């Protein structure tokens, strides 16, 4: 009997324990599955190749803008499921994106979507100065750093190559040349390769061309029709347009930074003055009004001022003036002739050509005229016609 009671007690205890375990599991941690994700992630990769590469970009997605390096991968998280436009911006003008930009990307909840931007950059004359020199016997186009170092000969032609103008993206140079037994307008790569004839038969090749801000056109000077006039032409040699038409001499072109106007000089009112016209040739406006010669004007990078040459002090000097004709300031002051001004990329300095040391050299000076000019070329040869360009 005692043994039967013992067995029943054991069975009771085991039943109790099993019952407790069952109750414990019913009140334990929640084992329901996690909720379905509602957002996804976009992975963006940049891959940059070529010369003079950009140092970084901005990428925009759904109102969010992030910085990204030239060769980097970043992620943008918490994007609701759906379609978005991803756009790479802040790209240097000498660089371009392969494929669509912006491009559509589809975000799936709980997943990572990847897209890659491949960017190719061309060699660019970033902050460099193009100039003309006869140091290698014939007049050729050179390129140097802004401190005068590393002058590089870009053309090696026995004929005249000169009056170089660097494109806004820094990848090309427009120039005039009498190669081929005819004055012509040419374009070449910044390293001197791939020379292309834009227009032949110019009757005058002594005035530099000027690039439109988008580098699609050139303004130039020609007197084939009997008078020296201003023209524009597409970079492919098509769509030539004559902008001025009068018996006066019109020359020395420079396109405004916003592309709306072209600066030039003319003696249409009896003496040589600076004028602007719209890029279609309309609305001629006089900038300077002086009985002496004012010529060879160049817009400042921000378009607020013009540097120009005048003999109003008795010899050719560099001056600046507001675009409305006010606030004329003398920059150089020397008994030698100072001509051919060109602004530094930040507008704080002006490079120019002078014979103050006995032969033609390229100098630079503070745009307000303070301090002493710095000789950048210091060569026994004749150096002239500087053109300073910043890649934007």
Residue pairs with C-beta under 8 A, 6 or more apart in sequence:
36 109
36 110
37 109
37 110
38 80
38 81
38 109
39 77
39 78
39 79
39 80
39 81
39 107
39 109
40 79
40 81
40 107
40 108
40 109
40 110
40 111
40 112
40 113
41 75
41 76
41 77
41 78
41 79
41 107
41 111
41 112
41 113
42 61
42 75
42 76
42 79
42 84
42 86
42 105
42 107
42 112
42 113
42 114
42 115
43 73
43 74
43 75
43 112
43 113
43 114
43 115
44 59
44 61
44 68
44 73
44 74
44 75
44 76
44 86
44 114
44 115
44 116
44 117
45 72
45 73
45 114
45 115
45 116
45 117
46 57
46 68
46 69
46 70
46 71
46 72
46 73
46 88
46 116
46 117
46 119
47 71
47 116
47 117
47 118
47 119
48 54
48 70
48 71
48 95
48 118
48 119
48 120
48 121
49 118
49 119
49 120
49 121
50 95
50 120
50 121
50 122
50 123
51 121
51 122
51 123
51 124
52 92
52 94
52 121
52 122
52 123
52 124
52 126
52 170
52 391
53 70
53 95
53 121
54 70
54 91
54 92
54 95
54 119
54 121
55 69
55 70
56 67
56 68
56 69
56 70
56 90
57 67
57 68
57 69
57 70
57 88
57 89
57 90
57 91
57 117
57 119
58 65
58 66
58 67
58 68
58 88
58 89
58 90
59 65
59 66
59 67
59 68
59 74
59 86
59 87
59 88
59 89
59 117
60 86
60 87
60 89
60 102
61 76
61 79
61 84
61 85
61 86
61 87
61 105
62 79
62 84
64 76
66 74
66 76
68 74
68 88
70 119
75 112
79 107
80 107
81 107
81 108
81 109
82 106
82 107
83 104
83 105
83 106
83 107
84 104
84 105
84 106
84 107
85 102
85 103
85 104
85 105
86 102
86 103
86 104
86 105
86 115
87 101
87 102
87 103
88 97
88 101
88 102
88 117
88 119
91 97
91 119
92 121
92 124
92 169
92 391
92 392
93 124
93 168
93 169
93 170
93 215
93 391
93 392
94 121
94 122
94 123
94 124
94 126
94 169
94 170
94 171
94 391
95 119
95 120
95 121
95 122
96 119
96 120
96 121
97 117
97 118
97 119
98 117
98 118
98 119
98 120
99 117
99 118
101 117
103 115
105 113
105 115
106 113
107 113
122 169
122 171
122 189
122 190
123 171
123 189
123 190
123 191
124 169
124 170
124 171
124 190
124 391
125 143
125 166
125 170
125 171
125 173
125 190
125 389
125 391
126 170
126 390
126 391
127 145
127 146
127 345
127 388
127 389
127 390
127 391
128 143
128 144
128 145
128 146
128 166
128 388
128 389
129 143
129 144
129 145
129 146
129 342
129 351
129 362
129 376
129 386
129 387
129 388
129 389
130 141
130 142
130 143
130 154
130 164
130 165
130 166
130 173
130 386
130 387
130 389
131 141
131 142
131 143
131 144
131 164
131 362
131 377
131 383
131 384
131 385
131 386
131 387
132 139
132 140
132 141
132 142
132 161
132 162
132 163
132 164
132 383
132 384
132 385
133 139
133 140
133 142
133 151
133 377
133 379
133 381
133 382
133 383
133 384
134 140
134 381
134 382
135 379
135 380
135 381
135 383
136 153
136 156
138 157
138 158
138 159
138 160
138 161
139 160
139 161
139 162
140 153
140 154
140 155
140 156
140 157
140 161
141 153
141 154
141 155
141 161
141 162
141 164
141 173
141 175
141 192
142 151
142 152
142 153
142 154
142 383
143 151
143 152
143 154
143 190
144 150
144 151
144 152
144 376
144 377
146 344
146 364
146 388
147 376
148 362
148 374
148 375
148 376
148 377
148 378
151 377
153 192
154 173
154 188
154 190
154 191
154 192
155 161
155 175
155 177
155 188
155 192
157 177
157 179
159 177
159 178
159 179
159 180
160 177
160 178
160 179
160 205
161 175
161 176
161 177
161 179
162 175
162 176
162 177
162 205
162 385
163 175
163 176
163 205
163 206
163 207
163 208
163 209
163 385
164 173
164 174
164 175
164 208
164 385
164 387
165 173
165 174
165 175
165 208
165 209
165 210
165 211
165 387
166 172
166 173
166 190
166 211
166 387
166 389
167 173
167 174
167 211
167 215
167 389
168 211
168 213
168 214
168 215
168 389
168 391
168 392
169 215
169 391
169 392
170 190
170 389
170 390
170 391
171 189
171 190
172 187
172 188
172 189
172 190
172 215
173 187
173 188
173 189
173 190
174 185
174 186
174 187
174 198
174 209
174 211
174 218
175 185
175 186
175 187
175 188
175 208
175 209
176 183
176 184
176 185
176 186
176 202
176 205
176 206
176 207
176 208
176 209
176 220
177 183
177 184
177 186
177 205
178 184
178 205
180 197
180 200
182 200
182 201
182 202
183 200
183 201
183 202
183 203
183 204
183 205
184 197
184 198
184 199
184 200
184 201
184 202
184 205
185 197
185 198
185 199
185 200
185 202
185 209
185 218
185 220
185 233
186 195
186 196
186 197
186 198
187 195
187 196
187 198
187 218
187 235
188 194
188 195
188 196
197 237
198 218
198 233
198 235
198 237
199 220
199 233
199 237
199 240
201 224
202 220
202 222
202 224
203 222
203 223
203 224
204 221
204 222
204 223
204 228
207 220
207 221
207 251
207 252
207 253
208 252
208 253
208 385
208 387
209 218
209 219
209 220
209 253
210 218
210 219
210 220
210 253
210 254
210 255
210 262
211 217
211 218
211 255
212 218
212 219
212 232
212 255
212 259
212 279
213 255
213 256
213 257
213 258
213 259
214 259
215 235
216 234
216 235
217 232
217 233
217 234
217 235
217 239
218 232
218 233
218 235
219 230
219 231
219 232
219 243
219 253
219 254
219 255
219 262
220 230
220 231
220 232
220 233
220 253
221 228
221 229
221 230
221 231
221 250
221 251
221 252
221 253
222 228
222 229
222 231
223 229
225 242
227 245
227 246
227 247
227 248
227 249
227 250
228 249
228 250
228 251
229 242
229 243
229 244
229 245
229 246
229 250
230 242
230 243
230 244
230 250
230 251
230 253
230 262
230 264
230 277
230 281
231 240
231 241
231 242
231 243
232 239
232 240
232 241
232 243
232 262
232 279
233 239
233 240
233 241
234 240
241 280
241 281
242 281
243 262
243 277
243 279
243 280
243 281
244 250
244 264
244 266
244 277
244 281
246 266
246 268
248 266
248 267
248 268
249 266
249 267
250 264
250 265
250 266
250 268
251 264
251 265
251 266
252 264
252 265
252 295
252 296
252 297
253 262
253 263
253 264
254 262
254 263
254 264
254 297
254 298
254 299
255 261
255 262
255 263
255 279
255 299
256 262
256 263
256 276
256 299
256 303
257 299
257 301
257 302
257 303
258 303
259 279
260 278
260 279
261 276
261 277
261 278
261 279
262 276
262 277
262 278
262 279
263 274
263 275
263 276
263 287
263 297
263 298
263 299
263 306
264 274
264 275
264 276
264 277
264 297
265 272
265 273
265 274
265 275
265 294
265 295
265 296
265 297
266 272
266 273
266 275
267 273
268 275
269 286
271 290
271 291
271 292
271 293
272 293
272 294
272 295
273 286
273 287
273 288
273 289
273 290
273 294
274 286
274 287
274 288
274 294
274 295
274 297
274 306
274 308
274 321
275 284
275 285
275 286
275 287
276 284
276 285
276 287
276 323
277 283
277 284
277 285
286 325
287 297
287 306
287 321
287 323
287 325
288 294
288 308
288 310
288 321
288 325
288 328
289 325
290 310
290 312
292 310
292 311
292 312
293 309
293 310
293 311
294 308
294 309
294 310
294 312
294 319
295 308
295 309
295 310
296 308
296 309
296 339
296 340
296 341
297 306
297 307
297 308
298 306
298 307
298 308
298 341
298 342
298 343
299 305
299 306
299 323
299 343
300 306
300 307
300 320
300 343
300 347
300 367
301 343
301 345
301 346
301 347
301 390
302 347
303 323
304 322
304 323
305 320
305 321
305 322
305 323
305 347
306 320
306 321
306 322
306 323
307 318
307 319
307 320
307 331
307 341
307 342
307 343
307 350
307 367
308 318
308 319
308 320
308 321
308 341
309 316
309 317
309 318
309 319
309 338
309 339
309 340
309 341
310 316
310 317
310 319
311 317
312 319
313 330
313 333
315 335
315 336
315 337
316 337
316 338
316 339
317 330
317 331
317 332
317 333
317 334
317 338
318 330
318 331
318 332
318 338
318 339
318 341
318 350
318 352
318 365
319 328
319 329
319 330
319 331
320 328
320 329
320 331
320 350
320 367
321 327
321 328
321 329
329 368
329 369
330 369
331 341
331 350
331 365
331 367
331 368
331 369
332 338
332 352
332 354
332 365
332 369
332 373
333 369
334 354
334 356
335 356
336 354
336 355
336 356
337 354
337 355
338 352
338 353
338 354
338 356
338 363
339 352
339 353
339 354
340 352
340 353
340 384
340 385
340 386
341 350
341 351
341 352
342 350
342 351
342 352
342 386
342 387
342 388
343 349
343 350
343 367
343 388
344 350
344 351
344 364
344 367
344 388
345 388
345 389
345 390
346 390
347 367
348 366
348 367
349 364
349 365
349 366
349 367
350 364
350 365
350 366
350 367
351 362
351 363
351 364
351 376
351 386
351 388
352 362
352 363
352 364
352 365
352 386
353 360
353 361
353 362
353 363
353 383
353 384
353 385
353 386
354 360
354 361
354 363
354 373
355 361
356 363
356 373
357 375
359 380
359 381
359 382
360 382
360 383
360 384
361 375
361 376
361 377
361 378
361 379
361 383
362 375
362 376
362 377
362 383
362 384
362 386
363 373
363 374
363 375
363 376
364 373
364 374
364 376
365 371
365 372
365 373
365 374
377 383
